[in-house]
Amino acid sequence: MPHPQIKFGTDGWRGVIADDFTFANVRTAAEAIAAYVHARIDSAEENPAKGLCIGFDTRFGSKAFAHACAEVVAATGIPVALANNITPTPALSYGVRERGAAGGIMITSSHNPAQWNGVKYKAWYGGSGKPSIIAAIETYLGKPVARPAQPAPITEIDFLPPYLQAIEVFADLDLISHSGMKFAIDSMYGAGGTIISDIFTRIGVDHVQIRGNVNPLFPKINPEPIEPHIRALGEAVVANRCHAGLCTDGDADRIGATDEHGEFVDPHKIFSVLLSWVLKRKGWPGAVTRAFNTTKMLDRICKKHGRELIEHGIGFKFVCDYMLEREIVMGGEESGGIGFQRHLPERDGLLNALLLANVMAQEGKTLGQLVADLQAEYGEHQYGRIDLHIPDDVKNAAIARAKALKPGDPVIAGMPILRQENLDGVKFYLDNPEAKTKPNAAETWILFRASGTEPLMRIYTESTSKEAVAKLLEAGRAFALAK
């Protein structure tokens, strides 16, 4: 029987604080996780004796919710390693794997607005729980767990030192320190805090930090490293004459950036810059994965370097699955979640911030120059997304109408449909006349995707110019809202 208020989505359960995200429900979720781990007693990796790691971010109540989880888990006889301070999600994931724990609980709502909080489950391998794990946890919701006479111990630990050592070795700090580059760092009041700033201070890199303090209200923003929330970073870059701005989201697992002119660099360009550098400079082996709603520039980069490109559903869990099954150099999603198998099967905004600085240092170019180089080599790719908060009946009707469209139908911005793909949502490749006038033109596509958990539809598009993207998004909005 599903729990009426707790539903684990693509990356855990989220709710509005004091509405459905209550201490009672958090304890229920923690007990279900404990029950799942107890049921894995015969597993080498997930044995309850290996314990659970528990971390928390800067959100309202996160520390108290983490302590409540720890008490519930320990009461069932599972030892707990509890964070002694605010912890980025990738640091918690690293801690799970490094300590050989059965799994981990992260109290965070990532990039959601301030009134939200959430519970993420991290599996023994140091990444998001596979769909099969999450589905199993949900079956235990509301079911009591046997309690031994004595609870297991709760030990407070600092997850940061081993994690910081790992990311500092992964990036070439020496190269960054001698680059002469200047950076603006934005932690959006989140768990990234002053981590990058502290590293740069130590190695002598010129930088400015904004929003590195803890403020659970996230004043005037959602801690999501996209427009419009990232604008303060762009202003700091221009005001301080920086070569780039580097931004992490609320729990520091996602990356955002601005170029030297303060212009937003979307996650697709960041993924492309990092991928191009990895294949050209590092030559690390493996295929590349990307979500259904990400840029097709990645396909062109892979083709040039003779790498297999795997397209999959939306959500980092798919990247994680591939990383657990085969050799993957790099994988990512539309929202700035990018991961490297040789680090963790997990998104890591802090590592990616260091790596962007690494690329700039090695190539001797600003972030804007790196993006311009890619656009020149692989064709101009421009991207956009809008979120429509619409009732479920409107959302579902729009998806049904989209699925009924046929090749040749000129319904989206007057551009005839070339083909439809339904891997995750409804995606149309369109015959864009502008493409005929541009060398190496990007493919034009638009994707309609309905949220499975809330009255929300997202519309994504990629095309050959910013003007085409704006036109397509407006046409998509009109299509979705049409009676």
Residue pairs with C-beta under 8 A, 6 or more apart in sequence:
1 142
2 138
2 141
3 28
3 138
3 141
3 142
5 15
5 20
5 25
6 13
6 15
6 20
6 25
6 28
6 29
6 32
6 138
6 141
7 13
7 138
7 453
8 121
8 134
8 137
8 138
9 452
9 453
10 314
10 315
10 316
10 317
11 110
11 120
11 128
11 315
11 316
11 317
12 106
12 118
12 119
12 120
12 121
12 128
12 134
13 29
13 118
13 119
14 21
14 109
14 110
14 112
14 116
14 117
14 118
15 21
15 25
15 116
15 117
15 118
16 115
16 116
17 59
17 60
17 61
17 115
17 116
17 117
21 116
21 117
21 118
23 64
23 65
23 68
26 65
26 68
26 69
26 107
26 119
27 68
27 69
27 72
28 141
28 142
29 69
29 119
29 141
30 68
30 69
30 72
30 73
30 105
30 119
31 72
31 76
31 140
31 143
31 144
31 145
32 137
32 138
32 140
32 141
32 142
32 143
33 52
33 73
33 103
33 105
33 121
33 137
33 140
34 48
34 52
34 72
34 73
34 76
34 78
34 145
35 76
35 140
35 143
35 145
36 133
36 136
36 137
36 140
37 46
37 48
37 52
37 78
37 102
37 103
38 48
38 76
38 77
38 78
38 145
39 136
39 140
40 46
40 47
40 48
40 102
41 47
41 48
45 102
45 124
45 125
46 102
46 103
46 123
46 124
47 102
48 77
48 78
48 102
49 79
50 100
50 101
50 102
50 124
51 78
51 79
51 80
51 81
51 99
51 101
51 102
51 152
52 73
52 78
52 79
52 80
52 81
52 101
52 102
52 103
52 104
52 105
53 80
53 81
53 83
53 92
53 95
53 96
53 99
53 101
53 103
53 104
53 105
53 122
53 159
54 66
54 69
54 70
54 73
54 80
54 81
54 82
54 83
54 92
54 104
54 105
54 106
54 107
55 66
55 83
55 87
55 89
55 91
55 92
55 95
55 104
55 105
55 106
55 107
55 159
56 62
56 63
56 65
56 66
56 83
56 86
56 87
56 106
56 107
56 108
57 86
57 87
57 88
57 89
57 106
57 107
57 108
57 190
57 191
57 250
57 251
58 86
58 189
58 190
58 191
58 193
58 214
58 215
58 216
58 250
59 107
59 108
59 109
59 114
59 116
59 117
59 216
59 250
60 114
60 117
60 216
60 217
61 117
62 86
62 107
62 108
62 117
62 216
63 107
65 107
65 117
66 82
66 83
66 105
66 107
67 82
69 105
69 107
69 119
70 80
70 82
70 154
71 151
71 154
73 80
73 105
73 152
74 80
74 151
74 152
74 153
74 154
75 147
75 151
76 145
76 146
76 147
76 148
76 152
77 147
77 148
77 151
77 152
78 102
78 152
79 152
79 153
79 154
79 155
80 152
80 153
80 154
80 155
81 95
81 99
81 101
81 155
81 157
82 154
82 155
82 156
82 157
83 92
83 156
83 157
83 158
83 159
84 156
84 157
84 158
85 158
85 160
86 191
86 193
86 214
87 95
87 106
87 159
87 160
87 191
88 163
88 191
88 192
88 195
88 248
88 251
88 252
88 253
88 349
88 350
89 106
89 108
89 110
89 120
89 122
89 191
89 251
89 252
89 253
89 346
89 347
90 163
90 252
90 253
90 344
90 346
90 347
90 348
90 349
90 350
90 351
91 159
91 160
91 163
91 164
91 252
92 104
92 106
92 122
92 159
93 104
93 106
93 122
93 126
93 127
93 344
93 346
94 126
94 159
94 162
94 163
94 166
94 344
94 346
95 101
95 104
95 157
95 159
95 162
95 163
96 103
96 104
96 122
96 123
96 124
96 126
97 124
97 125
97 126
97 344
98 126
98 162
98 163
100 124
101 124
102 124
103 121
103 122
103 123
103 124
103 129
104 121
104 122
104 123
105 119
105 120
105 121
105 122
106 119
106 120
106 121
106 122
106 251
107 117
107 118
107 119
108 117
108 118
108 120
108 191
108 250
108 251
109 116
109 117
109 118
109 250
110 118
110 120
110 223
110 249
110 250
110 251
110 253
110 254
111 222
111 223
111 224
111 225
111 249
111 250
111 254
111 335
112 118
112 222
112 250
113 218
113 222
114 216
114 217
114 218
114 222
120 128
121 128
121 129
121 133
121 134
121 137
122 128
122 129
122 346
123 129
123 130
123 133
125 324
125 345
126 344
126 345
126 346
127 316
127 320
127 323
127 324
127 339
127 344
127 345
127 346
128 316
128 317
128 320
128 346
129 137
129 317
130 317
130 320
130 321
130 324
131 317
160 195
164 195
164 199
166 343
167 343
167 348
167 350
167 351
167 354
168 199
168 354
170 340
170 342
170 343
170 351
170 354
170 355
171 351
171 354
171 355
171 357
171 358
172 358
172 361
172 362
173 199
173 203
173 354
174 203
175 358
175 361
175 362
176 200
176 203
176 205
176 354
176 357
176 358
176 361
177 203
177 204
177 205
178 361
179 205
179 357
179 360
179 361
179 364
181 205
181 206
181 243
181 244
181 357
181 360
181 361
181 366
182 205
182 206
182 207
182 240
182 241
182 242
182 243
183 200
183 205
183 206
183 207
183 208
183 242
183 243
183 244
183 245
183 246
183 357
184 207
184 208
184 209
184 210
184 233
184 236
184 237
184 240
184 242
184 244
184 245
184 246
184 258
185 196
185 197
185 200
185 207
185 208
185 209
185 210
185 212
185 245
185 246
185 247
185 353
186 209
186 210
186 211
186 225
186 230
186 232
186 233
186 236
186 245
186 246
186 247
186 248
186 256
187 193
187 194
187 195
187 196
187 209
187 211
187 212
187 247
187 248
187 252
188 211
188 218
188 221
188 223
188 224
188 225
188 229
188 247
188 248
188 249
188 250
189 211
189 213
189 214
189 215
189 216
189 218
189 219
189 223
189 250
190 218
190 223
190 248
190 249
190 250
190 251
190 252
191 248
191 250
191 251
191 252
192 212
192 248
192 252
192 349
192 350
193 212
193 214
194 209
194 212
195 252
195 350
196 246
196 248
196 350
196 353
196 354
197 207
197 209
197 212
199 354
200 206
200 207
201 207
205 357
207 242
208 236
208 240
208 242
210 232
210 233
210 236
211 232
218 250
221 228
221 229
221 232
222 229
223 229
223 249
223 250
224 249
224 250
224 254
224 256
224 335
225 247
225 248
225 249
225 254
225 255
225 256
225 257
225 267
225 336
225 349
226 256
226 264
226 266
226 267
226 335
226 336
227 264
230 245
230 247
230 256
230 258
230 264
233 245
233 247
233 256
233 258
233 262
234 245
234 258
234 262
234 263
234 264
235 262
236 242
236 245
237 244
237 245
237 258
237 259
237 260
237 261
237 262
238 261
238 262
242 260
243 260
243 360
243 366
243 367
244 257
244 258
244 259
244 260
244 265
244 356
244 357
244 360
244 366
244 367
244 368
245 257
245 258
245 259
245 262
246 255
246 257
246 353
246 356
246 357
247 255
247 256
247 257
247 258
247 353
248 254
248 255
248 256
248 349
248 350
248 353
249 256
249 336
249 349
252 348
252 349
252 350
253 337
253 346
253 347
253 348
253 349
254 267
254 335
254 336
254 337
254 347
254 349
255 267
255 270
255 336
255 338
255 349
255 352
255 353
255 356
256 264
256 265
256 267
256 270
256 336
257 264
257 265
257 270
257 356
257 367
258 264
258 265
258 367
259 265
259 366
259 367
259 368
259 371
260 366
260 367
260 368
261 368
263 368
265 367
265 368
265 371
266 383
267 332
267 334
267 335
267 336
267 337
267 338
268 294
268 295
268 297
268 298
268 334
268 381
268 383
268 462
269 295
269 371
269 374
270 336
270 338
270 352
270 356
271 290
271 294
271 295
271 298
271 332
271 338
272 295
272 297
272 298
272 301
272 371
272 374
272 378
272 381
273 356
273 359
273 367
273 370
273 371
273 374
274 330
274 338
274 352
274 355
274 356
274 359
275 288
275 298
275 301
275 302
275 330
276 301
276 374
277 355
277 358
277 359
277 362
277 363
278 284
278 329
278 330
278 340
279 301
279 302
279 305
279 307
279 329
280 305
281 362
284 329
284 342
285 327
285 329
286 307
286 326
286 327
286 328
286 329
286 330
286 341
287 307
287 308
287 309
287 310
287 322
287 326
287 327
287 328
287 329
288 298
288 302
288 307
288 308
288 309
288 310
288 328
288 329
288 330
288 331
289 309
289 310
289 311
289 312
289 318
289 319
289 322
289 328
289 330
289 331
289 332
290 298
290 309
290 310
290 311
290 312
290 331
290 332
290 333
291 311
291 312
291 313
291 314
291 315
291 318
291 319
291 332
291 333
291 334
291 424
292 311
292 312
292 313
292 314
292 421
292 423
292 424
292 425
292 427
292 447
293 314
293 333
293 334
293 385
293 424
293 425
293 447
293 449
293 458
293 460
294 332
294 333
294 334
295 381
295 383
295 462
296 381
296 442
296 443
296 445
296 462
297 374
297 378
297 379
297 381
297 442
298 309
299 309
300 378
300 379
301 374
301 378
302 308
302 309
303 309
304 378
307 329
310 322
310 328
311 423
312 318
312 319
312 322
312 423
313 423
313 424
314 333
314 334
314 424
314 425
314 449
315 333
316 331
316 332
316 333
316 337
316 339
316 346
316 347
319 328
319 331
319 332
319 333
319 337
319 339
319 345
320 339
320 345
320 346
322 328
322 331
323 331
323 339
323 341
323 345
324 345
327 341
328 341
329 340
329 341
329 342
330 338
330 339
330 340
330 341
331 338
331 339
331 341
332 338
332 339
332 347
333 347
334 385
334 460
336 347
336 349
337 347
338 347
338 348
338 352
339 345
339 346
339 347
339 348
340 348
340 351
343 351
356 367
359 370
360 366
360 367
360 370
363 370
365 373
375 381
378 440
379 438
379 439
379 440
379 441
379 442
379 464
380 438
380 441
380 442
380 464
380 465
381 442
381 462
381 464
382 442
382 462
382 463
382 464
382 465
382 466
382 468
382 469
383 460
383 461
383 462
383 469
384 460
384 461
384 462
384 466
384 469
384 470
384 472
384 473
385 458
385 459
385 460
385 461
385 473
386 458
386 459
386 473
386 476
386 477
387 456
387 457
387 458
388 395
388 456
388 457
388 458
388 459
388 477
388 480
388 481
389 455
389 456
390 398
390 455
390 456
390 457
390 480
390 481
391 455
392 455
394 480
394 481
395 450
395 451
395 455
395 456
395 457
395 480
396 450
398 448
398 450
398 457
398 479
398 480
398 481
398 482
399 425
399 426
399 448
399 450
399 457
401 479
401 482
402 426
402 428
402 448
402 479
403 420
403 422
403 426
405 411
405 417
405 420
405 428
406 417
407 416
407 417
407 418
407 419
407 420
408 416
408 417
409 416
409 417
410 416
410 417
411 417
411 479
412 428
412 430
412 446
412 472
412 475
412 476
412 479
413 430
413 471
413 472
413 474
413 475
414 475
415 430
415 431
415 432
415 433
415 444
415 472
416 430
416 431
417 428
417 429
417 430
417 431
418 428
418 429
418 430
418 431
419 428
419 429
420 426
420 427
420 428
420 429
421 427
421 429
424 449
425 447
425 448
425 449
425 450
426 447
426 448
426 449
427 445
427 446
427 447
427 448
428 445
428 446
428 447
429 443
429 444
429 445
430 444
430 445
430 446
430 472
431 444
432 441
432 444
432 463
432 464
432 468
434 441
434 444
434 463
434 464
434 465
434 468
435 441
435 442
435 443
435 444
435 464
438 464
441 464
442 462
442 463
442 464
443 462
444 461
444 462
444 463
444 464
444 468
444 472
445 461
445 462
445 463
446 459
446 460
446 461
446 472
446 475
446 476
447 458
447 459
447 460
447 461
448 457
448 458
448 459
448 476
448 479
448 480
449 457
449 458
449 459
449 460
450 456
450 457
451 457
451 458
457 480
459 473
459 476
459 477
459 480
461 469
461 472
461 473
461 476
462 469
463 469
463 472
